[in-house]
Structures are given as structure tokens and as C-alpha cells.
């Protein structure tokens, strides 16, 4: 046998060693169970935080979309107001222009009337002096009749 010990003694020693190993295994298993429970708590906390952050992100996106829509509506309203103001201003300018034109026309009519109350006529234009040299005709200064005005030489004799 093994060194002269009784088999009961060897069996008892083997049992003690087995019990020590069982206790050690139980302690290790308990530690692993504690770590697993802590990890489960941590995972649950992370999932809760992720869900909370997703909700915050959804609310922020919804608020941002609402703000963009409000800004778009506000921009459209401002554009409409600007167009209305421009139309009103153009209408006001056109009305003022018509009033100014009517007043100017009246002033022109009044200024053009003479003391006799005649309607205005177009001003007579004077023929421009020609700067080119003309050849002198022999009959150039001849006149028919006693009036120096309206008479001339040629087919149209004035009058």
C-alpha cells in the first residue's frame, strides 16, 4: 500500500482534499455569478440610457422639423407681405404719377393759352441756315407782284 497508512486514513485525506476543492469551486462559481449579475445590471442600465438618448434624439428631430416648418411658413408669409407691399407701393406710385401727369398737362394747357383764350398750337419752326455754298441764280431775287412775302420764282408763285 501507500507508505503504510491505513486505507481509511487515505480515504479521509482524499475526502478533505475533495471538500477543499469543492469549496474553492463554489467560491469561484459564486464570484462568477456576482460578476454575471453585475454585468446584467450594467447592460440593463446601458440599454435604458440608450433608449432614453434615442427618445431625446427623436424629440430633438421632431422639434427641429417643426422649427424648420415654422421658418418656412414664416418665410412664405414674409414673401407674401413683401409682394403685397411692393404692389401697394407700385399702385401708389402709379396714382401719384397719374396725378402729377394730369397736373402737368393742366399747367401746360394753362401756360400755352394766350390772352385771347385760344387753344395751344405747335410752335413754328424756322428753317435752319444751310451752311453749304449755293450757286447764285440770276432770277433768285426777282419777285412777282407788289408783296415781298409769299412770292417767288417757279411753278408755285405763292399767294
C-alpha positions as CSV (number, residue, x, y, z in Angstrom):
1,X,0.0,0.0,0.0
2,X,1.0,3.6,0.1
3,X,3.5,4.2,2.7
4,X,1.9,2.1,5.3
5,X,-1.0,4.1,6.1
6,X,-4.4,2.6,6.6
7,X,-6.8,3.0,3.7
8,X,-9.3,4.8,5.9
9,X,-6.8,7.5,6.6
10,X,-6.0,7.9,2.9
11,X,-9.7,8.0,2.1
12,X,-10.3,10.6,4.8
13,X,-7.4,12.7,3.4
14,X,-8.8,12.4,-0.1
15,X,-12.2,13.4,1.1
16,X,-10.8,16.5,2.9
17,X,-8.9,17.5,-0.3
18,X,-12.1,16.9,-2.3
19,X,-14.1,19.1,0.1
20,X,-11.5,21.9,-0.1
21,X,-11.6,21.7,-3.9
22,X,-15.5,21.8,-3.8
23,X,-15.4,24.9,-1.5
24,X,-12.9,26.5,-3.8
25,X,-15.1,25.7,-6.9
26,X,-18.2,27.1,-5.1
27,X,-16.4,30.3,-4.2
28,X,-15.3,30.7,-7.8
29,X,-18.7,30.0,-9.0
30,X,-20.2,32.5,-6.6
31,X,-17.7,35.1,-7.8
32,X,-18.6,34.4,-11.4
33,X,-22.3,34.6,-10.6
34,X,-21.7,38.0,-8.9
35,X,-19.8,39.2,-11.9
36,X,-22.5,38.0,-14.3
37,X,-25.2,39.7,-12.2
38,X,-23.2,43.0,-12.2
39,X,-22.8,42.7,-16.0
40,X,-26.5,42.2,-16.4
41,X,-27.2,45.2,-14.3
42,X,-24.7,47.2,-16.4
43,X,-26.2,46.0,-19.7
44,X,-29.7,46.9,-18.5
45,X,-28.5,50.4,-17.4
46,X,-26.8,50.9,-20.8
47,X,-30.0,49.8,-22.7
48,X,-32.1,52.1,-20.6
49,X,-29.6,55.0,-21.3
50,X,-29.6,54.2,-25.0
51,X,-33.4,54.2,-25.1
52,X,-33.5,57.5,-23.2
53,X,-31.0,59.0,-25.6
54,X,-33.0,57.7,-28.6
55,X,-36.1,59.4,-27.2
56,X,-34.2,62.6,-26.7
57,X,-32.9,62.4,-30.2
58,X,-36.4,61.8,-31.6
59,X,-37.8,64.7,-29.7
60,X,-35.0,66.9,-30.9
61,X,-35.5,65.8,-34.5
62,X,-39.3,66.5,-34.2
63,X,-38.7,69.9,-32.7
64,X,-36.2,70.7,-35.4
65,X,-38.6,69.6,-38.2
66,X,-41.3,71.8,-36.5
67,X,-38.9,74.7,-36.3
68,X,-38.0,74.3,-40.0
69,X,-41.6,74.1,-41.0
70,X,-42.4,77.3,-38.9
71,X,-39.5,79.1,-40.5
72,X,-40.6,78.0,-44.0
73,X,-44.2,79.3,-43.2
74,X,-42.8,82.5,-41.8
75,X,-40.6,83.0,-44.9
76,X,-43.6,82.4,-47.2
77,X,-45.7,84.9,-45.2
78,X,-42.9,87.5,-45.3
79,X,-42.6,86.9,-49.1
80,X,-46.3,87.4,-49.5
81,X,-46.2,90.5,-47.3
82,X,-43.3,91.9,-49.3
83,X,-45.1,91.2,-52.6
84,X,-48.3,92.9,-51.2
85,X,-46.2,95.9,-50.0
86,X,-44.5,96.1,-53.4
87,X,-47.9,96.0,-55.2
88,X,-49.3,98.7,-52.9
89,X,-46.2,100.9,-53.4
90,X,-46.4,100.5,-57.2
91,X,-50.1,101.3,-57.2
92,X,-49.4,104.4,-55.0
93,X,-46.6,105.5,-57.4
94,X,-48.8,104.9,-60.4
95,X,-51.6,107.0,-58.8
96,X,-49.1,109.8,-57.9
97,X,-47.7,109.6,-61.5
98,X,-51.2,110.0,-62.9
99,X,-51.9,112.9,-60.6
100,X,-48.6,114.5,-61.5
101,X,-49.2,114.0,-65.2
102,X,-52.7,115.5,-65.0
103,X,-51.5,118.5,-63.1
104,X,-48.6,119.0,-65.5
105,X,-50.9,118.7,-68.5
106,X,-53.3,121.2,-67.0
107,X,-50.4,123.6,-66.3
108,X,-49.1,123.2,-69.9
109,X,-52.6,124.0,-71.2
110,X,-52.9,127.0,-69.0
111,X,-49.4,128.2,-69.8
112,X,-50.0,127.8,-73.5
113,X,-53.2,129.9,-73.6
114,X,-52.8,133.4,-74.7
115,X,-54.8,136.4,-73.6
116,X,-57.3,135.7,-76.4
117,X,-58.1,132.3,-74.9
118,X,-57.1,130.3,-77.9
119,X,-56.1,126.6,-77.7
120,X,-52.3,125.9,-77.8
121,X,-50.8,125.4,-81.2
122,X,-47.5,123.9,-82.2
123,X,-44.7,126.4,-82.4
124,X,-43.5,127.4,-85.8
125,X,-40.1,126.2,-86.6
126,X,-37.6,128.3,-88.6
127,X,-35.7,126.7,-91.4
128,X,-32.2,126.0,-90.4
129,X,-29.5,128.0,-92.1
130,X,-27.8,125.9,-94.6
131,X,-24.1,126.1,-94.4
132,X,-23.2,124.8,-97.8
133,X,-22.5,127.2,-100.6
134,X,-25.2,127.7,-103.2
135,X,-24.7,128.9,-106.7
136,X,-26.4,132.3,-107.3
137,X,-29.1,132.1,-109.8
138,X,-29.9,135.1,-111.9
139,X,-33.6,135.1,-111.0
140,X,-33.0,134.5,-107.3
141,X,-34.1,137.9,-106.0
142,X,-36.9,138.5,-108.5
143,X,-40.4,138.9,-107.2
144,X,-43.8,138.8,-108.8
145,X,-46.4,141.3,-107.5
146,X,-46.2,144.0,-105.0
147,X,-45.9,141.9,-101.9
148,X,-42.4,140.9,-100.9
149,X,-43.8,137.9,-99.0
150,X,-45.2,134.8,-100.5
151,X,-43.9,135.4,-104.0
152,X,-41.2,133.5,-105.6
153,X,-39.8,132.1,-108.8
154,X,-41.0,128.9,-110.3
155,X,-44.2,127.0,-110.7
156,X,-45.6,127.8,-107.2
157,X,-45.8,131.6,-107.3
158,X,-47.1,132.0,-103.8
159,X,-50.2,133.6,-102.8
